[in-house]
């Protein structure tokens, strides 16, 4: 069993480590510091932490002002409220103005779980991906989250970082190279390409193993950066396997599946199936229950890949 750790823990630890090295790093929170674990940054650097209250629009506007003043702000709030309520501020004050603000959406995807259906964002990546100049990063686990925080700090320009609340298996390795805009190939294959993002990398690994037991060789690409997406890695793999399945803990509309579909349509037309949530809102429940409810499990990935292979063989 892989060690489990909450992505927000990796996020908090990376912030503190960077804060010790860089006095221009400031952290803002919309009155969720304990849940977002930014309270630990406040404990270490009280003069570089700002709680703006439950006011996501003010959060983003203040962060933009701090960026103009030469700081590198990380603006934290629940992903559903942040990407919804403060969309206009992100559009104009951050992206249009090209300010160096890091937007951090917490409680993302099914990790919102028991906080209620309205708190469960399944469309945040879609919203952020549509913004010009916005870079969108969705780490797989706490270890990759640490790398993503550091990369976001050093990256010049707007960034959206998606952070989960609840523990998930650590499936990446310390030696894995993390570069914004570059996918990681974890497994070679010739029959189908499985492209995952975020916490679905764990289920994708399981699916690849199950497919191998059936004689199907699956290539696994992990796309931690949804935008800019690694079109070269995707088209190269698709050209080899001739079949692609995308896997995401997000709506298939506007997320990873849509991004990959756009790449393939323009550069390497390839049969594609998308595993994710299907044009619906979230529901309340425990995280494992929600993953089961939305069928975000290896079994569905395997079935989808098999159906795609069968269709191709019939043709």
SESESE-421682 format. One record per residue (C-alpha): residue in three letters; x, y, z; chain. Coordinates in pm, whole numbers, plus 50000, padded with zeros to 5 digits. Layout:
// residues N
+--------+-------+-------+-------+--------+
: residu :    px :    py :    pz : chaine :
+--------+-------+-------+-------+--------+
:    ALA :     X :     Y :     Z :      A :
...
+--------+-------+-------+-------+--------+
END
This chain:
// residues 315
+--------+-------+-------+-------+--------+
: residu :    px :    py :    pz : chaine :
+--------+-------+-------+-------+--------+
:    UNK : 50000 : 50000 : 50000 :      A :
:    UNK : 50131 : 50342 : 49902 :      A :
:    UNK : 50169 : 50602 : 50175 :      A :
:    UNK : 49877 : 50843 : 50189 :      A :
:    UNK : 49904 : 51214 : 50251 :      A :
:    UNK : 49681 : 51513 : 50181 :      A :
:    UNK : 49794 : 51734 : 49890 :      A :
:    UNK : 49722 : 52038 : 50108 :      A :
:    UNK : 49994 : 51917 : 50346 :      A :
:    UNK : 50250 : 51914 : 50068 :      A :
:    UNK : 50127 : 52256 : 49964 :      A :
:    UNK : 50168 : 52400 : 50315 :      A :
:    UNK : 50514 : 52250 : 50363 :      A :
:    UNK : 50636 : 52385 : 50029 :      A :
:    UNK : 50503 : 52733 : 50107 :      A :
:    UNK : 50691 : 52746 : 50437 :      A :
:    UNK : 51012 : 52619 : 50279 :      A :
:    UNK : 50991 : 52881 : 50004 :      A :
:    UNK : 50893 : 53150 : 50253 :      A :
:    UNK : 51215 : 53095 : 50447 :      A :
:    UNK : 51414 : 53155 : 50130 :      A :
:    UNK : 51213 : 53434 : 49967 :      A :
:    UNK : 51083 : 53741 : 50146 :      A :
:    UNK : 50872 : 53846 : 49847 :      A :
:    UNK : 50640 : 53547 : 49893 :      A :
:    UNK : 50313 : 53656 : 50054 :      A :
:    UNK : 50007 : 53443 : 50129 :      A :
:    UNK : 49644 : 53553 : 50131 :      A :
:    UNK : 49345 : 53353 : 50249 :      A :
:    UNK : 48967 : 53398 : 50242 :      A :
:    UNK : 48908 : 53296 : 50605 :      A :
:    UNK : 48986 : 52927 : 50543 :      A :
:    UNK : 49342 : 52922 : 50674 :      A :
:    UNK : 49300 : 52619 : 50899 :      A :
:    UNK : 49133 : 52409 : 50629 :      A :
:    UNK : 49379 : 52527 : 50363 :      A :
:    UNK : 49672 : 52482 : 50603 :      A :
:    UNK : 49797 : 52833 : 50528 :      A :
:    UNK : 49773 : 52897 : 50904 :      A :
:    UNK : 50117 : 52736 : 50934 :      A :
:    UNK : 50259 : 52996 : 50697 :      A :
:    UNK : 50098 : 53262 : 50914 :      A :
:    UNK : 50264 : 53114 : 51223 :      A :
:    UNK : 50605 : 53136 : 51056 :      A :
:    UNK : 50563 : 53466 : 50872 :      A :
:    UNK : 50282 : 53669 : 51036 :      A :
:    UNK : 50382 : 53988 : 50851 :      A :
:    UNK : 50351 : 53813 : 50514 :      A :
:    UNK : 50007 : 53664 : 50566 :      A :
:    UNK : 49676 : 53840 : 50500 :      A :
:    UNK : 49328 : 53713 : 50584 :      A :
:    UNK : 49082 : 53914 : 50376 :      A :
:    UNK : 48778 : 53734 : 50515 :      A :
:    UNK : 48508 : 53553 : 50321 :      A :
:    UNK : 48549 : 53777 : 50019 :      A :
:    UNK : 48703 : 53596 : 49723 :      A :
:    UNK : 48678 : 53897 : 49491 :      A :
:    UNK : 48871 : 54112 : 49738 :      A :
:    UNK : 49120 : 53827 : 49780 :      A :
:    UNK : 49211 : 53829 : 49411 :      A :
:    UNK : 49206 : 54207 : 49378 :      A :
:    UNK : 49437 : 54247 : 49679 :      A :
:    UNK : 49669 : 53980 : 49544 :      A :
:    UNK : 49690 : 54166 : 49213 :      A :
:    UNK : 49783 : 54484 : 49399 :      A :
:    UNK : 50057 : 54305 : 49591 :      A :
:    UNK : 50191 : 54164 : 49264 :      A :
:    UNK : 50209 : 54516 : 49120 :      A :
:    UNK : 50403 : 54614 : 49432 :      A :
:    UNK : 50664 : 54348 : 49354 :      A :
:    UNK : 50543 : 54066 : 49575 :      A :
:    UNK : 50463 : 53710 : 49466 :      A :
:    UNK : 50119 : 53641 : 49616 :      A :
:    UNK : 49955 : 53302 : 49663 :      A :
:    UNK : 49580 : 53366 : 49695 :      A :
:    UNK : 49394 : 53081 : 49869 :      A :
:    UNK : 49025 : 52994 : 49890 :      A :
:    UNK : 48788 : 52706 : 49828 :      A :
:    UNK : 48803 : 52626 : 49456 :      A :
:    UNK : 48428 : 52643 : 49400 :      A :
:    UNK : 48392 : 52994 : 49541 :      A :
:    UNK : 48725 : 53122 : 49413 :      A :
:    UNK : 48681 : 53026 : 49048 :      A :
:    UNK : 48313 : 53118 : 49046 :      A :
:    UNK : 48281 : 53439 : 49246 :      A :
:    UNK : 48619 : 53590 : 49161 :      A :
:    UNK : 48625 : 53495 : 48793 :      A :
:    UNK : 48592 : 53858 : 48681 :      A :
:    UNK : 48876 : 53973 : 48906 :      A :
:    UNK : 49098 : 53692 : 48777 :      A :
:    UNK : 49005 : 53778 : 48421 :      A :
:    UNK : 49078 : 54150 : 48445 :      A :
:    UNK : 49305 : 54217 : 48745 :      A :
:    UNK : 49520 : 53906 : 48702 :      A :
:    UNK : 49515 : 53769 : 48347 :      A :
:    UNK : 49430 : 54073 : 48136 :      A :
:    UNK : 49676 : 54279 : 48339 :      A :
:    UNK : 49925 : 53989 : 48331 :      A :
:    UNK : 50000 : 54013 : 48701 :      A :
:    UNK : 50218 : 53754 : 48871 :      A :
:    UNK : 49947 : 53606 : 49096 :      A :
:    UNK : 49917 : 53242 : 49200 :      A :
:    UNK : 49552 : 53144 : 49240 :      A :
:    UNK : 49515 : 52840 : 49466 :      A :
:    UNK : 49186 : 52649 : 49461 :      A :
:    UNK : 49143 : 52425 : 49766 :      A :
:    UNK : 48891 : 52148 : 49841 :      A :
:    UNK : 48900 : 52067 : 49473 :      A :
:    UNK : 48706 : 51784 : 49312 :      A :
:    UNK : 48580 : 51500 : 49532 :      A :
:    UNK : 48800 : 51609 : 49823 :      A :
:    UNK : 48522 : 51855 : 49912 :      A :
:    UNK : 48319 : 51539 : 49982 :      A :
:    UNK : 48121 : 51583 : 50304 :      A :
:    UNK : 48118 : 51962 : 50284 :      A :
:    UNK : 47823 : 51933 : 50052 :      A :
:    UNK : 47730 : 51913 : 49687 :      A :
:    UNK : 47748 : 52290 : 49629 :      A :
:    UNK : 48106 : 52295 : 49759 :      A :
:    UNK : 48226 : 52028 : 49517 :      A :
:    UNK : 48388 : 52193 : 49213 :      A :
:    UNK : 48393 : 51980 : 48899 :      A :
:    UNK : 48430 : 52267 : 48654 :      A :
:    UNK : 48710 : 52480 : 48799 :      A :
:    UNK : 48975 : 52359 : 48554 :      A :
:    UNK : 48746 : 52442 : 48265 :      A :
:    UNK : 48693 : 52796 : 48392 :      A :
:    UNK : 49061 : 52858 : 48453 :      A :
:    UNK : 49174 : 52699 : 48127 :      A :
:    UNK : 48957 : 52941 : 47932 :      A :
:    UNK : 49139 : 53247 : 48068 :      A :
:    UNK : 49412 : 53387 : 47842 :      A :
:    UNK : 49760 : 53381 : 48005 :      A :
:    UNK : 49647 : 53148 : 48285 :      A :
:    UNK : 49865 : 52844 : 48350 :      A :
:    UNK : 49672 : 52552 : 48505 :      A :
:    UNK : 49846 : 52290 : 48723 :      A :
:    UNK : 49680 : 51982 : 48874 :      A :
:    UNK : 49927 : 51772 : 49081 :      A :
:    UNK : 49876 : 51402 : 49146 :      A :
:    UNK : 49973 : 51386 : 49515 :      A :
:    UNK : 50139 : 51573 : 49802 :      A :
:    UNK : 50490 : 51510 : 49670 :      A :
:    UNK : 50414 : 51648 : 49326 :      A :
:    UNK : 50225 : 51933 : 49493 :      A :
:    UNK : 50546 : 52044 : 49662 :      A :
:    UNK : 50721 : 52052 : 49326 :      A :
:    UNK : 50431 : 52239 : 49170 :      A :
:    UNK : 50434 : 52510 : 49438 :      A :
:    UNK : 50802 : 52576 : 49380 :      A :
:    UNK : 50757 : 52577 : 49004 :      A :
:    UNK : 50462 : 52817 : 49033 :      A :
:    UNK : 50664 : 53053 : 49253 :      A :
:    UNK : 50945 : 53073 : 48999 :      A :
:    UNK : 50709 : 53097 : 48700 :      A :
:    UNK : 50643 : 53451 : 48582 :      A :
:    UNK : 50271 : 53502 : 48525 :      A :
:    UNK : 49924 : 53394 : 48642 :      A :
:    UNK : 49891 : 53036 : 48770 :      A :
:    UNK : 49596 : 52832 : 48889 :      A :
:    UNK : 49695 : 52550 : 49126 :      A :
:    UNK : 49436 : 52287 : 49218 :      A :
:    UNK : 49473 : 52149 : 49572 :      A :
:    UNK : 49292 : 51853 : 49728 :      A :
:    UNK : 49202 : 51840 : 50095 :      A :
:    UNK : 49189 : 51470 : 50184 :      A :
:    UNK : 49471 : 51211 : 50188 :      A :
:    UNK : 49548 : 51029 : 49863 :      A :
:    UNK : 49820 : 50775 : 49779 :      A :
:    UNK : 50165 : 50913 : 49700 :      A :
:    UNK : 50230 : 50758 : 49360 :      A :
:    UNK : 50495 : 50991 : 49218 :      A :
:    UNK : 50863 : 50972 : 49311 :      A :
:    UNK : 51109 : 51229 : 49436 :      A :
:    UNK : 51330 : 51175 : 49131 :      A :
:    UNK : 51046 : 51247 : 48886 :      A :
:    UNK : 51120 : 51562 : 48691 :      A :
:    UNK : 50855 : 51832 : 48721 :      A :
:    UNK : 50844 : 52097 : 48453 :      A :
:    UNK : 50546 : 52320 : 48381 :      A :
:    UNK : 50396 : 52225 : 48045 :      A :
:    UNK : 50571 : 51887 : 48020 :      A :
:    UNK : 50388 : 51556 : 48061 :      A :
:    UNK : 50554 : 51260 : 48233 :      A :
:    UNK : 50549 : 50919 : 48066 :      A :
:    UNK : 50531 : 50660 : 48341 :      A :
:    UNK : 50474 : 50351 : 48132 :      A :
:    UNK : 50543 : 50243 : 47774 :      A :
:    UNK : 50269 : 50076 : 47576 :      A :
:    UNK : 50157 : 50001 : 47224 :      A :
:    UNK : 49782 : 49928 : 47240 :      A :
:    UNK : 49626 : 50233 : 47409 :      A :
:    UNK : 49737 : 50558 : 47573 :      A :
:    UNK : 49596 : 50642 : 47916 :      A :
:    UNK : 49631 : 51014 : 47990 :      A :
:    UNK : 49560 : 51116 : 48347 :      A :
:    UNK : 49575 : 51429 : 48558 :      A :
:    UNK : 49555 : 51499 : 48931 :      A :
:    UNK : 49474 : 51223 : 49177 :      A :
:    UNK : 49349 : 50993 : 48900 :      A :
:    UNK : 49708 : 50888 : 48829 :      A :
:    UNK : 49671 : 50622 : 49101 :      A :
:    UNK : 49365 : 50464 : 48940 :      A :
:    UNK : 49530 : 50492 : 48599 :      A :
:    UNK : 49831 : 50294 : 48722 :      A :
:    UNK : 49594 : 50026 : 48853 :      A :
:    UNK : 49407 : 50020 : 48522 :      A :
:    UNK : 49729 : 49978 : 48326 :      A :
:    UNK : 49824 : 49681 : 48543 :      A :
:    UNK : 49483 : 49520 : 48498 :      A :
:    UNK : 49501 : 49572 : 48121 :      A :
:    UNK : 49846 : 49413 : 48112 :      A :
:    UNK : 49703 : 49102 : 48278 :      A :
:    UNK : 49463 : 49085 : 47984 :      A :
:    UNK : 49744 : 49117 : 47732 :      A :
:    UNK : 49684 : 49485 : 47658 :      A :
:    UNK : 49987 : 49715 : 47676 :      A :
:    UNK : 49882 : 50059 : 47798 :      A :
:    UNK : 50104 : 50364 : 47779 :      A :
:    UNK : 50056 : 50601 : 48075 :      A :
:    UNK : 50102 : 50977 : 48040 :      A :
:    UNK : 50056 : 51202 : 48341 :      A :
:    UNK : 49957 : 51556 : 48245 :      A :
:    UNK : 50003 : 51772 : 48556 :      A :
:    UNK : 49985 : 52089 : 48348 :      A :
:    UNK : 49651 : 52122 : 48172 :      A :
:    UNK : 49755 : 52454 : 48020 :      A :
:    UNK : 49990 : 52486 : 47841 :      A :
:    UNK : 49934 : 52121 : 47754 :      A :
:    UNK : 50215 : 51903 : 47622 :      A :
:    UNK : 50084 : 51857 : 47268 :      A :
:    UNK : 50406 : 51697 : 47152 :      A :
:    UNK : 50396 : 51415 : 47409 :      A :
:    UNK : 50027 : 51353 : 47347 :      A :
:    UNK : 50050 : 51338 : 46968 :      A :
:    UNK : 50362 : 51122 : 46980 :      A :
:    UNK : 50194 : 50867 : 47206 :      A :
:    UNK : 49866 : 50873 : 47011 :      A :
:    UNK : 50053 : 50812 : 46685 :      A :
:    UNK : 50204 : 50499 : 46839 :      A :
:    UNK : 49904 : 50344 : 47015 :      A :
:    UNK : 49625 : 50472 : 46785 :      A :
:    UNK : 49382 : 50495 : 47082 :      A :
:    UNK : 49353 : 50740 : 47372 :      A :
:    UNK : 49160 : 50742 : 47701 :      A :
:    UNK : 49170 : 51051 : 47923 :      A :
:    UNK : 49110 : 51024 : 48298 :      A :
:    UNK : 49023 : 51315 : 48526 :      A :
:    UNK : 48849 : 51396 : 48854 :      A :
:    UNK : 48661 : 51677 : 48683 :      A :
:    UNK : 48395 : 51732 : 48422 :      A :
:    UNK : 48485 : 51593 : 48080 :      A :
:    UNK : 48360 : 51928 : 47947 :      A :
:    UNK : 48643 : 52178 : 47936 :      A :
:    UNK : 48895 : 51978 : 48137 :      A :
:    UNK : 49172 : 51738 : 48042 :      A :
:    UNK : 48951 : 51540 : 47804 :      A :
:    UNK : 48856 : 51851 : 47609 :      A :
:    UNK : 49216 : 51975 : 47600 :      A :
:    UNK : 49344 : 51641 : 47466 :      A :
:    UNK : 49057 : 51624 : 47214 :      A :
:    UNK : 49160 : 51965 : 47080 :      A :
:    UNK : 49521 : 51856 : 47043 :      A :
:    UNK : 49431 : 51533 : 46867 :      A :
:    UNK : 49176 : 51696 : 46635 :      A :
:    UNK : 49433 : 51948 : 46514 :      A :
:    UNK : 49752 : 51740 : 46508 :      A :
:    UNK : 49684 : 51364 : 46529 :      A :
:    UNK : 49323 : 51253 : 46471 :      A :
:    UNK : 49281 : 50952 : 46701 :      A :
:    UNK : 48988 : 50760 : 46854 :      A :
:    UNK : 48933 : 50907 : 47201 :      A :
:    UNK : 48721 : 50831 : 47506 :      A :
:    UNK : 48696 : 51051 : 47815 :      A :
:    UNK : 48663 : 50923 : 48172 :      A :
:    UNK : 48544 : 51191 : 48414 :      A :
:    UNK : 48218 : 51335 : 48542 :      A :
:    UNK : 47945 : 51380 : 48284 :      A :
:    UNK : 47782 : 51724 : 48273 :      A :
:    UNK : 47648 : 51720 : 48627 :      A :
:    UNK : 47691 : 51876 : 48968 :      A :
:    UNK : 47847 : 51702 : 49263 :      A :
:    UNK : 47675 : 51517 : 49544 :      A :
:    UNK : 47743 : 51484 : 49915 :      A :
:    UNK : 47927 : 51185 : 50058 :      A :
:    UNK : 48265 : 51054 : 50165 :      A :
:    UNK : 48543 : 51083 : 49911 :      A :
:    UNK : 48568 : 50707 : 49833 :      A :
:    UNK : 48190 : 50698 : 49794 :      A :
:    UNK : 48204 : 50986 : 49548 :      A :
:    UNK : 48480 : 50824 : 49346 :      A :
:    UNK : 48261 : 50512 : 49327 :      A :
:    UNK : 47947 : 50713 : 49246 :      A :
:    UNK : 48116 : 50896 : 48958 :      A :
:    UNK : 48285 : 50571 : 48848 :      A :
:    UNK : 48630 : 50727 : 48875 :      A :
:    UNK : 48793 : 50390 : 48928 :      A :
:    UNK : 49034 : 50161 : 48747 :      A :
:    UNK : 48752 : 49929 : 48644 :      A :
:    UNK : 48588 : 50200 : 48434 :      A :
:    UNK : 48919 : 50297 : 48276 :      A :
:    UNK : 48982 : 49933 : 48185 :      A :
:    UNK : 48634 : 49890 : 48040 :      A :
:    UNK : 48664 : 50213 : 47840 :      A :
:    UNK : 49002 : 50111 : 47698 :      A :
:    UNK : 48871 : 49764 : 47606 :      A :
:    UNK : 48568 : 49911 : 47430 :      A :
:    UNK : 48790 : 50148 : 47235 :      A :
:    UNK : 49018 : 49863 : 47129 :      A :
:    UNK : 48720 : 49647 : 47027 :      A :
:    UNK : 48578 : 49929 : 46814 :      A :
:    UNK : 48913 : 49979 : 46642 :      A :
:    UNK : 48948 : 49605 : 46575 :      A :
:    UNK : 48599 : 49585 : 46422 :      A :
:    UNK : 48683 : 49867 : 46185 :      A :
+--------+-------+-------+-------+--------+
END
